[in-house]
Amino acid sequence: MYETITEILTTRFAVPASAITEDTSLEEVLTDSLDVVEFGVIVGERYNTLVSDDELTSVTTIADVAALMNSKVPA
């Protein structure tokens, strides 16, 4: 999951891979609220699930996003 999130951030949002760790906050790499919404849509589409705005506001780090998606996507 972490690798997919990193790929999305680097390819769709031009975030340098060196700037992304599990402890990186979304605010550090997605500075615009529209980017956060778009990120949620892209991740949701990748895993064929819906990621709500409330869920996105409840996560802080990349690791939190990965944990959220792991809870939503069957293994």
All heavy atoms as TSV, in Angstrom:
chain	resi	resn	atom	element	x	y	z
A	1	MET	N	N	0.829	-1.189	0.000
A	1	MET	CA	C	0.000	0.000	0.000
A	1	MET	C	C	0.878	1.260	0.000
A	1	MET	O	O	0.612	2.182	-0.747
A	1	MET	CB	C	-0.904	-0.045	1.228
A	1	MET	CG	C	-2.004	0.960	1.209
A	1	MET	SD	S	-3.266	0.713	-0.047
A	1	MET	CE	C	-3.950	-0.855	0.389
A	2	TYR	N	N	1.886	1.270	0.865
A	2	TYR	CA	C	2.779	2.432	0.973
A	2	TYR	C	C	3.421	2.735	-0.389
A	2	TYR	O	O	3.513	3.893	-0.795
A	2	TYR	CB	C	3.844	2.172	2.040
A	2	TYR	CG	C	4.917	3.209	2.092
A	2	TYR	CD1	C	4.691	4.445	2.695
A	2	TYR	CD2	C	6.164	2.974	1.521
A	2	TYR	CE1	C	5.688	5.414	2.736
A	2	TYR	CE2	C	7.160	3.937	1.567
A	2	TYR	CZ	C	6.910	5.148	2.167
A	2	TYR	OH	O	7.888	6.100	2.203
A	3	GLU	N	N	3.841	1.697	-1.098
A	3	GLU	CA	C	4.491	1.886	-2.392
A	3	GLU	C	C	3.534	2.518	-3.406
A	3	GLU	O	O	3.923	3.385	-4.183
A	3	GLU	CB	C	5.037	0.556	-2.939
A	3	GLU	CG	C	6.184	-0.018	-2.148
A	3	GLU	CD	C	5.731	-0.748	-0.873
A	3	GLU	OE1	O	4.533	-1.085	-0.741
A	3	GLU	OE2	O	6.581	-0.960	0.000
A	4	THR	N	N	2.294	2.095	-3.386
A	4	THR	CA	C	1.300	2.654	-4.299
A	4	THR	C	C	1.034	4.120	-3.982
A	4	THR	O	O	0.952	4.959	-4.885
A	4	THR	CB	C	-0.009	1.850	-4.227
A	4	THR	OG1	O	0.267	0.491	-4.552
A	4	THR	CG2	C	-1.046	2.406	-5.175
A	5	ILE	N	N	0.918	4.431	-2.712
A	5	ILE	CA	C	0.692	5.820	-2.311
A	5	ILE	C	C	1.876	6.683	-2.729
A	5	ILE	O	O	1.699	7.789	-3.259
A	5	ILE	CB	C	0.439	5.900	-0.792
A	5	ILE	CG1	C	-0.895	5.214	-0.471
A	5	ILE	CG2	C	0.459	7.340	-0.309
A	5	ILE	CD1	C	-1.125	4.958	0.990
A	6	THR	N	N	3.079	6.173	-2.535
A	6	THR	CA	C	4.283	6.896	-2.953
A	6	THR	C	C	4.281	7.115	-4.456
A	6	THR	O	O	4.581	8.210	-4.941
A	6	THR	CB	C	5.552	6.129	-2.528
A	6	THR	OG1	O	5.551	6.004	-1.104
A	6	THR	CG2	C	6.807	6.842	-2.973
A	7	GLU	N	N	3.902	6.087	-5.212
A	7	GLU	CA	C	3.848	6.204	-6.670
A	7	GLU	C	C	2.850	7.288	-7.095
A	7	GLU	O	O	3.137	8.110	-7.972
A	7	GLU	CB	C	3.454	4.869	-7.300
A	7	GLU	CG	C	3.290	4.953	-8.799
A	7	GLU	CD	C	2.312	3.940	-9.364
A	7	GLU	OE1	O	2.000	2.946	-8.681
A	7	GLU	OE2	O	1.831	4.178	-10.484
A	8	ILE	N	N	1.695	7.312	-6.468
A	8	ILE	CA	C	0.682	8.318	-6.800
A	8	ILE	C	C	1.215	9.720	-6.500
A	8	ILE	O	O	1.077	10.633	-7.315
A	8	ILE	CB	C	-0.629	8.047	-6.032
A	8	ILE	CG1	C	-1.300	6.777	-6.573
A	8	ILE	CG2	C	-1.580	9.245	-6.134
A	8	ILE	CD1	C	-2.440	6.262	-5.719
A	9	LEU	N	N	1.829	9.886	-5.351
A	9	LEU	CA	C	2.353	11.204	-4.979
A	9	LEU	C	C	3.464	11.660	-5.917
A	9	LEU	O	O	3.538	12.839	-6.269
A	9	LEU	CB	C	2.855	11.185	-3.532
A	9	LEU	CG	C	1.768	11.102	-2.465
A	9	LEU	CD1	C	2.384	10.859	-1.095
A	9	LEU	CD2	C	0.916	12.361	-2.457
A	10	THR	N	N	4.321	10.742	-6.344
A	10	THR	CA	C	5.434	11.142	-7.212
A	10	THR	C	C	4.995	11.372	-8.648
A	10	THR	O	O	5.473	12.302	-9.289
A	10	THR	CB	C	6.577	10.110	-7.174
A	10	THR	OG1	O	6.074	8.833	-7.549
A	10	THR	CG2	C	7.217	10.038	-5.807
A	11	THR	N	N	4.079	10.548	-9.146
A	11	THR	CA	C	3.708	10.674	-10.554
A	11	THR	C	C	2.596	11.688	-10.800
A	11	THR	O	O	2.625	12.406	-11.789
A	11	THR	CB	C	3.270	9.314	-11.146
A	11	THR	OG1	O	2.161	8.810	-10.408
A	11	THR	CG2	C	4.421	8.324	-11.129
A	12	ARG	N	N	1.626	11.760	-9.903
A	12	ARG	CA	C	0.489	12.649	-10.133
A	12	ARG	C	C	0.638	14.028	-9.505
A	12	ARG	O	O	0.012	14.977	-9.933
A	12	ARG	CB	C	-0.795	12.016	-9.597
A	12	ARG	CG	C	-1.161	10.696	-10.247
A	12	ARG	CD	C	-1.547	10.837	-11.719
A	12	ARG	NE	N	-2.825	11.427	-11.948
A	12	ARG	CZ	C	-3.960	10.783	-12.089
A	12	ARG	NH1	N	-3.990	9.484	-12.037
A	12	ARG	NH2	N	-5.073	11.446	-12.311
A	13	PHE	N	N	1.480	14.115	-8.453
A	13	PHE	CA	C	1.605	15.380	-7.725
A	13	PHE	C	C	3.041	15.910	-7.718
A	13	PHE	O	O	3.324	16.889	-7.041
A	13	PHE	CB	C	1.084	15.226	-6.292
A	13	PHE	CG	C	-0.381	14.911	-6.251
A	13	PHE	CD1	C	-0.821	13.602	-6.180
A	13	PHE	CD2	C	-1.322	15.921	-6.318
A	13	PHE	CE1	C	-2.174	13.305	-6.167
A	13	PHE	CE2	C	-2.682	15.635	-6.299
A	13	PHE	CZ	C	-3.107	14.321	-6.223
A	14	ALA	N	N	3.921	15.257	-8.457
A	14	ALA	CA	C	5.315	15.691	-8.620
A	14	ALA	C	C	6.042	15.879	-7.290
A	14	ALA	O	O	6.865	16.774	-7.139
A	14	ALA	CB	C	5.386	16.962	-9.454
A	15	VAL	N	N	5.725	15.028	-6.333
A	15	VAL	CA	C	6.423	15.064	-5.051
A	15	VAL	C	C	7.690	14.225	-5.194
A	15	VAL	O	O	7.611	13.077	-5.634
A	15	VAL	CB	C	5.534	14.499	-3.916
A	15	VAL	CG1	C	6.300	14.439	-2.609
A	15	VAL	CG2	C	4.258	15.302	-3.785
A	16	PRO	N	N	8.848	14.765	-4.852
A	16	PRO	CA	C	10.079	13.968	-4.942
A	16	PRO	C	C	10.003	12.756	-4.008
A	16	PRO	O	O	9.578	12.885	-2.847
A	16	PRO	CB	C	11.173	14.925	-4.477
A	16	PRO	CG	C	10.581	16.283	-4.523
A	16	PRO	CD	C	9.095	16.118	-4.380
A	17	ALA	N	N	10.395	11.607	-4.507
A	17	ALA	CA	C	10.350	10.384	-3.705
A	17	ALA	C	C	11.165	10.534	-2.425
A	17	ALA	O	O	10.804	9.975	-1.381
A	17	ALA	CB	C	10.852	9.202	-4.523
A	18	SER	N	N	12.225	11.299	-2.489
A	18	SER	CA	C	13.071	11.495	-1.308
A	18	SER	C	C	12.350	12.273	-0.204
A	18	SER	O	O	12.774	12.254	0.951
A	18	SER	CB	C	14.355	12.220	-1.696
A	18	SER	OG	O	14.052	13.504	-2.222
A	19	ALA	N	N	11.262	12.936	-0.540
A	19	ALA	CA	C	10.506	13.719	0.443
A	19	ALA	C	C	9.418	12.891	1.123
A	19	ALA	O	O	8.726	13.385	2.005
A	19	ALA	CB	C	9.872	14.931	-0.229
A	20	ILE	N	N	9.275	11.627	0.719
A	20	ILE	CA	C	8.181	10.809	1.222
A	20	ILE	C	C	8.719	9.699	2.122
A	20	ILE	O	O	9.548	8.894	1.707
A	20	ILE	CB	C	7.386	10.179	0.061
A	20	ILE	CG1	C	6.848	11.263	-0.863
A	20	ILE	CG2	C	6.251	9.314	0.592
A	20	ILE	CD1	C	6.259	10.731	-2.147
A	21	THR	N	N	8.228	9.692	3.359
A	21	THR	CA	C	8.463	8.584	4.287
A	21	THR	C	C	7.121	8.249	4.915
A	21	THR	O	O	6.144	8.972	4.717
A	21	THR	CB	C	9.463	8.958	5.408
A	21	THR	OG1	O	8.845	9.927	6.267
A	21	THR	CG2	C	10.769	9.505	4.844
A	22	GLU	N	N	7.087	7.205	5.687
A	22	GLU	CA	C	5.836	6.848	6.347
A	22	GLU	C	C	5.387	7.937	7.311
A	22	GLU	O	O	4.203	8.094	7.580
A	22	GLU	CB	C	5.968	5.513	7.074
A	22	GLU	CG	C	6.065	4.346	6.117
A	22	GLU	CD	C	6.055	3.004	6.822
A	22	GLU	OE1	O	6.025	2.963	8.070
A	22	GLU	OE2	O	6.069	1.998	6.116
A	23	ASP	N	N	6.343	8.695	7.850
A	23	ASP	CA	C	6.025	9.742	8.816
A	23	ASP	C	C	5.743	11.100	8.173
A	23	ASP	O	O	5.425	12.059	8.879
A	23	ASP	CB	C	7.163	9.891	9.821
A	23	ASP	CG	C	7.324	8.651	10.677
A	23	ASP	OD1	O	6.302	8.005	10.984
A	23	ASP	OD2	O	8.462	8.312	11.033
A	24	THR	N	N	5.855	11.189	6.855
A	24	THR	CA	C	5.578	12.446	6.158
A	24	THR	C	C	4.099	12.775	6.288
A	24	THR	O	O	3.241	11.921	6.051
A	24	THR	CB	C	5.954	12.333	4.665
A	24	THR	OG1	O	7.332	12.009	4.552
A	24	THR	CG2	C	5.678	13.626	3.930
A	25	SER	N	N	3.805	14.009	6.659
A	25	SER	CA	C	2.396	14.394	6.766
A	25	SER	C	C	1.867	14.765	5.383
A	25	SER	O	O	2.619	15.227	4.519
A	25	SER	CB	C	2.215	15.569	7.731
A	25	SER	OG	O	2.660	16.760	7.139
A	26	LEU	N	N	0.577	14.561	5.199
A	26	LEU	CA	C	-0.047	14.934	3.925
A	26	LEU	C	C	0.106	16.421	3.663
A	26	LEU	O	O	0.280	16.838	2.524
A	26	LEU	CB	C	-1.526	14.549	3.916
A	26	LEU	CG	C	-1.853	13.083	3.693
A	26	LEU	CD1	C	-3.360	12.883	3.691
A	26	LEU	CD2	C	-1.254	12.570	2.418
A	27	GLU	N	N	0.049	17.225	4.716
A	27	GLU	CA	C	0.182	18.676	4.560
A	27	GLU	C	C	1.551	19.071	4.000
A	27	GLU	O	O	1.672	20.090	3.341
A	27	GLU	CB	C	-0.043	19.378	5.894
A	27	GLU	CG	C	-1.469	19.332	6.360
A	27	GLU	CD	C	-1.657	20.029	7.696
A	27	GLU	OE1	O	-0.649	20.417	8.327
A	27	GLU	OE2	O	-2.808	20.175	8.109
A	28	GLU	N	N	2.564	18.261	4.269
A	28	GLU	CA	C	3.903	18.561	3.761
A	28	GLU	C	C	3.984	18.380	2.250
A	28	GLU	O	O	4.729	19.088	1.581
A	28	GLU	CB	C	4.949	17.648	4.406
A	28	GLU	CG	C	5.240	17.933	5.846
A	28	GLU	CD	C	6.226	16.940	6.414
A	28	GLU	OE1	O	7.335	16.810	5.851
A	28	GLU	OE2	O	5.880	16.285	7.407
A	29	VAL	N	N	3.263	17.414	1.720
A	29	VAL	CA	C	3.394	17.088	0.296
A	29	VAL	C	C	2.197	17.529	-0.542
A	29	VAL	O	O	2.323	17.675	-1.756
A	29	VAL	CB	C	3.674	15.579	0.090
A	29	VAL	CG1	C	5.027	15.220	0.641
A	29	VAL	CG2	C	2.597	14.715	0.717
A	30	LEU	N	N	1.059	17.727	0.084
A	30	LEU	CA	C	-0.134	18.205	-0.620
A	30	LEU	C	C	-0.552	19.505	0.045
A	30	LEU	O	O	-1.291	19.507	1.016
A	30	LEU	CB	C	-1.268	17.170	-0.550
A	30	LEU	CG	C	-0.968	15.805	-1.161
A	30	LEU	CD1	C	-2.121	14.849	-0.892
A	30	LEU	CD2	C	-0.699	15.916	-2.646
A	31	THR	N	N	-0.062	20.610	-0.480
A	31	THR	CA	C	-0.242	21.895	0.180
A	31	THR	C	C	-1.597	22.532	-0.075
A	31	THR	O	O	-1.996	23.430	0.647
A	31	THR	CB	C	0.865	22.875	-0.253
A	31	THR	OG1	O	0.831	23.000	-1.677
A	31	THR	CG2	C	2.227	22.381	0.177
A	32	ASP	N	N	-2.310	22.071	-1.063
A	32	ASP	CA	C	-3.597	22.652	-1.442
A	32	ASP	C	C	-4.709	21.676	-1.071
A	32	ASP	O	O	-4.590	20.473	-1.297
A	32	ASP	CB	C	-3.566	22.904	-2.954
A	32	ASP	CG	C	-4.787	23.608	-3.471
A	32	ASP	OD1	O	-5.902	23.090	-3.261
A	32	ASP	OD2	O	-4.633	24.660	-4.102
A	33	SER	N	N	-5.803	22.182	-0.520
A	33	SER	CA	C	-6.904	21.303	-0.122
A	33	SER	C	C	-7.502	20.563	-1.321
A	33	SER	O	O	-7.972	19.433	-1.183
A	33	SER	CB	C	-7.990	22.087	0.608
A	33	SER	OG	O	-8.534	23.084	-0.222
A	34	LEU	N	N	-7.455	21.177	-2.486
A	34	LEU	CA	C	-7.939	20.480	-3.691
A	34	LEU	C	C	-7.045	19.305	-4.047
A	34	LEU	O	O	-7.525	18.277	-4.535
A	34	LEU	CB	C	-8.039	21.452	-4.866
A	34	LEU	CG	C	-9.131	22.506	-4.747
A	34	LEU	CD1	C	-9.068	23.460	-5.937
A	34	LEU	CD2	C	-10.499	21.872	-4.642
A	35	ASP	N	N	-5.735	19.443	-3.800
A	35	ASP	CA	C	-4.815	18.319	-4.021
A	35	ASP	C	C	-5.165	17.156	-3.106
A	35	ASP	O	O	-5.116	15.998	-3.520
A	35	ASP	CB	C	-3.364	18.736	-3.780
A	35	ASP	CG	C	-2.785	19.571	-4.908
A	35	ASP	OD1	O	-3.398	19.623	-5.995
A	35	ASP	OD2	O	-1.712	20.167	-4.692
A	36	VAL	N	N	-5.527	17.453	-1.873
A	36	VAL	CA	C	-5.887	16.402	-0.924
A	36	VAL	C	C	-7.132	15.667	-1.410
A	36	VAL	O	O	-7.187	14.435	-1.399
A	36	VAL	CB	C	-6.098	16.979	0.494
A	36	VAL	CG1	C	-6.607	15.898	1.442
A	36	VAL	CG2	C	-4.815	17.598	1.019
A	37	VAL	N	N	-8.123	16.418	-1.869
A	37	VAL	CA	C	-9.348	15.800	-2.388
A	37	VAL	C	C	-9.030	14.955	-3.623
A	37	VAL	O	O	-9.484	13.814	-3.740
A	37	VAL	CB	C	-10.406	16.877	-2.716
A	37	VAL	CG1	C	-11.590	16.277	-3.452
A	37	VAL	CG2	C	-10.856	17.580	-1.444
A	38	GLU	N	N	-8.240	15.510	-4.537
A	38	GLU	CA	C	-7.858	14.758	-5.740
A	38	GLU	C	C	-7.082	13.498	-5.368
A	38	GLU	O	O	-7.300	12.431	-5.943
A	38	GLU	CB	C	-7.027	15.642	-6.668
A	38	GLU	CG	C	-6.666	14.964	-7.971
A	38	GLU	CD	C	-5.858	15.850	-8.910
A	38	GLU	OE1	O	-5.599	17.021	-8.586
A	38	GLU	OE2	O	-5.475	15.334	-9.972
A	39	PHE	N	N	-6.185	13.616	-4.403
A	39	PHE	CA	C	-5.430	12.451	-3.934
A	39	PHE	C	C	-6.382	11.370	-3.434
A	39	PHE	O	O	-6.232	10.198	-3.769
A	39	PHE	CB	C	-4.455	12.884	-2.831
A	39	PHE	CG	C	-3.755	11.756	-2.155
A	39	PHE	CD1	C	-2.752	11.057	-2.805
A	39	PHE	CD2	C	-4.092	11.401	-0.857
A	39	PHE	CE1	C	-2.100	10.010	-2.175
A	39	PHE	CE2	C	-3.441	10.362	-0.213
A	39	PHE	CZ	C	-2.446	9.663	-0.878
A	40	GLY	N	N	-7.377	11.754	-2.649
A	40	GLY	CA	C	-8.350	10.788	-2.151
A	40	GLY	C	C	-9.113	10.103	-3.264
A	40	GLY	O	O	-9.350	8.893	-3.217
A	41	VAL	N	N	-9.478	10.869	-4.282
A	41	VAL	CA	C	-10.190	10.289	-5.427
A	41	VAL	C	C	-9.290	9.298	-6.167
A	41	VAL	O	O	-9.712	8.183	-6.500
A	41	VAL	CB	C	-10.677	11.410	-6.383
A	41	VAL	CG1	C	-11.180	10.821	-7.691
A	41	VAL	CG2	C	-11.754	12.243	-5.712
A	42	ILE	N	N	-8.046	9.684	-6.406
A	42	ILE	CA	C	-7.126	8.819	-7.139
A	42	ILE	C	C	-6.852	7.526	-6.373
A	42	ILE	O	O	-6.890	6.430	-6.950
A	42	ILE	CB	C	-5.812	9.570	-7.451
A	42	ILE	CG1	C	-6.083	10.697	-8.441
A	42	ILE	CG2	C	-4.752	8.611	-7.991
A	42	ILE	CD1	C	-4.939	11.685	-8.597
A	43	VAL	N	N	-6.590	7.640	-5.079
A	43	VAL	CA	C	-6.340	6.443	-4.265
A	43	VAL	C	C	-7.587	5.565	-4.239
A	43	VAL	O	O	-7.497	4.347	-4.395
A	43	VAL	CB	C	-5.896	6.829	-2.830
A	43	VAL	CG1	C	-5.850	5.610	-1.924
A	43	VAL	CG2	C	-4.537	7.512	-2.853
A	44	GLY	N	N	-8.745	6.182	-4.067
A	44	GLY	CA	C	-9.990	5.415	-4.070
A	44	GLY	C	C	-10.219	4.688	-5.377
A	44	GLY	O	O	-10.606	3.515	-5.389
A	45	GLU	N	N	-9.962	5.383	-6.489
A	45	GLU	CA	C	-10.128	4.742	-7.803
A	45	GLU	C	C	-9.145	3.593	-7.984
A	45	GLU	O	O	-9.496	2.558	-8.549
A	45	GLU	CB	C	-9.937	5.771	-8.919
A	45	GLU	CG	C	-11.106	6.720	-9.060
A	45	GLU	CD	C	-10.873	7.806	-10.092
A	45	GLU	OE1	O	-9.737	7.967	-10.590
A	45	GLU	OE2	O	-11.843	8.533	-10.391
A	46	ARG	N	N	-7.926	3.791	-7.515
A	46	ARG	CA	C	-6.914	2.742	-7.655
A	46	ARG	C	C	-7.356	1.454	-6.967
A	46	ARG	O	O	-7.096	0.359	-7.432
A	46	ARG	CB	C	-5.589	3.239	-7.073
A	46	ARG	CG	C	-4.463	2.227	-7.049
A	46	ARG	CD	C	-3.901	1.907	-8.438
A	46	ARG	NE	N	-3.341	3.064	-9.091
A	46	ARG	CZ	C	-2.053	3.382	-9.105
A	46	ARG	NH1	N	-1.188	2.635	-8.483
A	46	ARG	NH2	N	-1.646	4.444	-9.749
A	47	TYR	N	N	-8.043	1.597	-5.820
A	47	TYR	CA	C	-8.466	0.433	-5.041
A	47	TYR	C	C	-9.961	0.173	-5.116
A	47	TYR	O	O	-10.496	-0.631	-4.352
A	47	TYR	CB	C	-8.011	0.589	-3.589
A	47	TYR	CG	C	-6.512	0.486	-3.477
A	47	TYR	CD1	C	-5.738	1.623	-3.321
A	47	TYR	CD2	C	-5.878	-0.743	-3.580
A	47	TYR	CE1	C	-4.359	1.545	-3.244
A	47	TYR	CE2	C	-4.501	-0.838	-3.510
A	47	TYR	CZ	C	-3.752	0.305	-3.340
A	47	TYR	OH	O	-2.392	0.218	-3.278
A	48	ASN	N	N	-10.637	0.865	-6.042
A	48	ASN	CA	C	-12.063	0.664	-6.268
A	48	ASN	C	C	-12.876	0.795	-4.984
A	48	ASN	O	O	-13.692	-0.063	-4.646
A	48	ASN	CB	C	-12.310	-0.701	-6.929
A	48	ASN	CG	C	-13.668	-0.758	-7.582
A	48	ASN	OD1	O	-14.197	0.254	-8.029
A	48	ASN	ND2	N	-14.247	-1.942	-7.631
A	49	THR	N	N	-12.610	1.890	-4.266
A	49	THR	CA	C	-13.340	2.176	-3.035
A	49	THR	C	C	-13.502	3.682	-2.899
A	49	THR	O	O	-12.832	4.441	-3.585
A	49	THR	CB	C	-12.620	1.588	-1.799
A	49	THR	OG1	O	-13.476	1.700	-0.667
A	49	THR	CG2	C	-11.311	2.271	-1.532
A	50	LEU	N	N	-14.389	4.090	-2.026
A	50	LEU	CA	C	-14.624	5.509	-1.795
A	50	LEU	C	C	-13.831	5.954	-0.570
A	50	LEU	O	O	-13.863	5.313	0.471
A	50	LEU	CB	C	-16.116	5.763	-1.559
A	50	LEU	CG	C	-16.506	7.202	-1.229
A	50	LEU	CD1	C	-16.221	8.119	-2.413
A	50	LEU	CD2	C	-17.965	7.271	-0.836
A	51	VAL	N	N	-13.110	7.059	-0.719
A	51	VAL	CA	C	-12.404	7.678	0.402
A	51	VAL	C	C	-13.084	9.019	0.644
A	51	VAL	O	O	-13.015	9.917	-0.188
A	51	VAL	CB	C	-10.906	7.874	0.093
A	51	VAL	CG1	C	-10.202	8.511	1.276
A	51	VAL	CG2	C	-10.246	6.552	-0.288
A	52	SER	N	N	-13.764	9.126	1.773
A	52	SER	CA	C	-14.534	10.344	2.054
A	52	SER	C	C	-13.625	11.475	2.527
A	52	SER	O	O	-12.504	11.246	2.988
A	52	SER	CB	C	-15.601	10.065	3.110
A	52	SER	OG	O	-14.996	9.904	4.383
A	53	ASP	N	N	-14.142	12.684	2.437
A	53	ASP	CA	C	-13.412	13.848	2.941
A	53	ASP	C	C	-13.140	13.708	4.435
A	53	ASP	O	O	-12.076	14.083	4.919
A	53	ASP	CB	C	-14.191	15.133	2.672
A	53	ASP	CG	C	-14.269	15.479	1.193
A	53	ASP	OD1	O	-13.467	14.932	0.402
A	53	ASP	OD2	O	-15.127	16.292	0.822
A	54	ASP	N	N	-14.106	13.177	5.172
A	54	ASP	CA	C	-13.926	12.979	6.610
A	54	ASP	C	C	-12.783	12.017	6.897
A	54	ASP	O	O	-12.008	12.229	7.834
A	54	ASP	CB	C	-15.211	12.449	7.258
A	54	ASP	CG	C	-16.300	13.499	7.338
A	54	ASP	OD1	O	-15.976	14.704	7.271
A	54	ASP	OD2	O	-17.474	13.115	7.463
A	55	GLU	N	N	-12.693	10.967	6.104
A	55	GLU	CA	C	-11.595	10.011	6.297
A	55	GLU	C	C	-10.252	10.678	6.005
A	55	GLU	O	O	-9.280	10.461	6.727
A	55	GLU	CB	C	-11.785	8.784	5.400
A	55	GLU	CG	C	-12.913	7.894	5.859
A	55	GLU	CD	C	-13.237	6.804	4.869
A	55	GLU	OE1	O	-13.232	7.051	3.645
A	55	GLU	OE2	O	-13.499	5.677	5.342
A	56	LEU	N	N	-10.213	11.481	4.962
A	56	LEU	CA	C	-8.957	12.156	4.625
A	56	LEU	C	C	-8.547	13.165	5.696
A	56	LEU	O	O	-7.363	13.326	5.967
A	56	LEU	CB	C	-9.078	12.862	3.275
A	56	LEU	CG	C	-8.931	11.976	2.058
A	56	LEU	CD1	C	-9.158	12.778	0.784
A	56	LEU	CD2	C	-7.570	11.323	2.021
A	57	THR	N	N	-9.512	13.824	6.302
A	57	THR	CA	C	-9.161	14.791	7.340
A	57	THR	C	C	-8.778	14.100	8.639
A	57	THR	O	O	-8.159	14.717	9.500
A	57	THR	CB	C	-10.294	15.800	7.603
A	57	THR	OG1	O	-11.476	15.096	7.969
A	57	THR	CG2	C	-10.555	16.662	6.379
A	58	SER	N	N	-9.114	12.817	8.774
A	58	SER	CA	C	-8.780	12.094	9.998
A	58	SER	C	C	-7.377	11.493	9.956
A	58	SER	O	O	-6.882	11.021	10.969
A	58	SER	CB	C	-9.806	10.989	10.262
A	58	SER	OG	O	-9.649	9.929	9.338
A	59	VAL	N	N	-6.739	11.501	8.791
A	59	VAL	CA	C	-5.388	10.945	8.678
A	59	VAL	C	C	-4.373	12.077	8.634
A	59	VAL	O	O	-4.663	13.165	8.149
A	59	VAL	CB	C	-5.234	10.033	7.443
A	59	VAL	CG1	C	-6.137	8.824	7.554
A	59	VAL	CG2	C	-5.518	10.778	6.154
A	60	THR	N	N	-3.196	11.791	9.150
A	60	THR	CA	C	-2.162	12.807	9.211
A	60	THR	C	C	-0.968	12.460	8.344
A	60	THR	O	O	-0.501	13.278	7.573
A	60	THR	CB	C	-1.691	12.997	10.670
A	60	THR	OG1	O	-2.818	13.284	11.478
A	60	THR	CG2	C	-0.707	14.140	10.775
A	61	THR	N	N	-0.493	11.234	8.458
A	61	THR	CA	C	0.742	10.836	7.775
A	61	THR	C	C	0.462	9.859	6.638
A	61	THR	O	O	-0.634	9.315	6.516
A	61	THR	CB	C	1.717	10.172	8.766
A	61	THR	OG1	O	1.128	8.929	9.207
A	61	THR	CG2	C	2.024	11.058	9.948
A	62	ILE	N	N	1.494	9.610	5.852
A	62	ILE	CA	C	1.403	8.615	4.778
A	62	ILE	C	C	1.090	7.244	5.366
A	62	ILE	O	O	0.297	6.488	4.808
A	62	ILE	CB	C	2.715	8.586	3.961
A	62	ILE	CG1	C	3.043	9.966	3.381
A	62	ILE	CG2	C	2.651	7.518	2.875
A	62	ILE	CD1	C	2.010	10.545	2.460
A	63	ALA	N	N	1.674	6.932	6.512
A	63	ALA	CA	C	1.387	5.655	7.176
A	63	ALA	C	C	-0.086	5.567	7.563
A	63	ALA	O	O	-0.699	4.495	7.451
A	63	ALA	CB	C	2.271	5.488	8.406
A	64	ASP	N	N	-0.671	6.695	7.987
A	64	ASP	CA	C	-2.100	6.717	8.319
A	64	ASP	C	C	-2.957	6.443	7.083
A	64	ASP	O	O	-3.959	5.728	7.157
A	64	ASP	CB	C	-2.508	8.073	8.904
A	64	ASP	CG	C	-1.878	8.379	10.249
A	64	ASP	OD1	O	-1.442	7.439	10.945
A	64	ASP	OD2	O	-1.816	9.577	10.595
A	65	VAL	N	N	-2.556	7.010	5.960
A	65	VAL	CA	C	-3.294	6.772	4.705
A	65	VAL	C	C	-3.206	5.296	4.336
A	65	VAL	O	O	-4.209	4.671	3.979
A	65	VAL	CB	C	-2.750	7.649	3.550
A	65	VAL	CG1	C	-3.442	7.302	2.240
A	65	VAL	CG2	C	-2.908	9.119	3.862
A	66	ALA	N	N	-2.011	4.719	4.451
A	66	ALA	CA	C	-1.831	3.300	4.133
A	66	ALA	C	C	-2.683	2.433	5.058
A	66	ALA	O	O	-3.338	1.489	4.606
A	66	ALA	CB	C	-0.357	2.920	4.238
A	67	ALA	N	N	-2.725	2.765	6.345
A	67	ALA	CA	C	-3.541	2.000	7.292
A	67	ALA	C	C	-5.022	2.124	6.958
A	67	ALA	O	O	-5.772	1.138	7.023
A	67	ALA	CB	C	-3.266	2.473	8.715
A	68	LEU	N	N	-5.453	3.327	6.608
A	68	LEU	CA	C	-6.846	3.538	6.213
A	68	LEU	C	C	-7.194	2.675	5.013
A	68	LEU	O	O	-8.214	1.982	5.000
A	68	LEU	CB	C	-7.097	5.017	5.895
A	68	LEU	CG	C	-8.448	5.347	5.252
A	68	LEU	CD1	C	-9.594	5.077	6.215
A	68	LEU	CD2	C	-8.467	6.806	4.782
A	69	MET	N	N	-6.345	2.711	4.009
A	69	MET	CA	C	-6.635	1.945	2.800
A	69	MET	C	C	-6.562	0.446	3.076
A	69	MET	O	O	-7.347	-0.320	2.524
A	69	MET	CB	C	-5.670	2.338	1.677
A	69	MET	CG	C	-5.858	3.770	1.201
A	69	MET	SD	S	-7.580	4.228	0.852
A	69	MET	CE	C	-7.969	3.135	-0.504
A	70	ASN	N	N	-5.641	0.018	3.924
A	70	ASN	CA	C	-5.578	-1.406	4.286
A	70	ASN	C	C	-6.862	-1.850	4.971
A	70	ASN	O	O	-7.283	-3.009	4.807
A	70	ASN	CB	C	-4.374	-1.690	5.188
A	70	ASN	CG	C	-3.086	-1.800	4.396
A	70	ASN	OD1	O	-3.079	-2.209	3.251
A	70	ASN	ND2	N	-1.991	-1.387	5.008
A	71	SER	N	N	-7.496	-0.963	5.734
A	71	SER	CA	C	-8.740	-1.319	6.403
A	71	SER	C	C	-9.919	-1.344	5.431
A	71	SER	O	O	-10.923	-1.998	5.714
A	71	SER	CB	C	-9.029	-0.334	7.544
A	71	SER	OG	O	-9.441	0.926	7.042
A	72	LYS	N	N	-9.816	-0.660	4.314
A	72	LYS	CA	C	-10.914	-0.577	3.354
A	72	LYS	C	C	-10.816	-1.597	2.228
A	72	LYS	O	O	-11.808	-1.920	1.598
A	72	LYS	CB	C	-10.951	0.825	2.734
A	72	LYS	CG	C	-11.282	1.927	3.737
A	72	LYS	CD	C	-11.220	3.284	3.111
A	72	LYS	CE	C	-12.377	3.617	2.244
A	72	LYS	NZ	N	-13.683	3.763	2.884
A	73	VAL	N	N	-9.607	-2.081	1.973
A	73	VAL	CA	C	-9.380	-2.970	0.831
A	73	VAL	C	C	-9.119	-4.376	1.342
A	73	VAL	O	O	-8.253	-4.569	2.197
A	73	VAL	CB	C	-8.158	-2.457	0.004
A	73	VAL	CG1	C	-7.864	-3.398	-1.137
A	73	VAL	CG2	C	-8.425	-1.054	-0.496
A	74	PRO	N	N	-9.854	-5.350	0.822
A	74	PRO	CA	C	-9.613	-6.729	1.243
A	74	PRO	C	C	-8.190	-7.157	0.880
A	74	PRO	O	O	-7.638	-6.743	-0.129
A	74	PRO	CB	C	-10.631	-7.553	0.461
A	74	PRO	CG	C	-11.518	-6.582	-0.226
A	74	PRO	CD	C	-10.895	-5.244	-0.162
A	75	ALA	N	N	-7.619	-7.980	1.733
A	75	ALA	CA	C	-6.231	-8.436	1.522
A	75	ALA	C	C	-6.067	-9.281	0.291
A	75	ALA	O	O	-6.864	-9.854	-0.264
A	75	ALA	CB	C	-5.746	-9.208	2.730
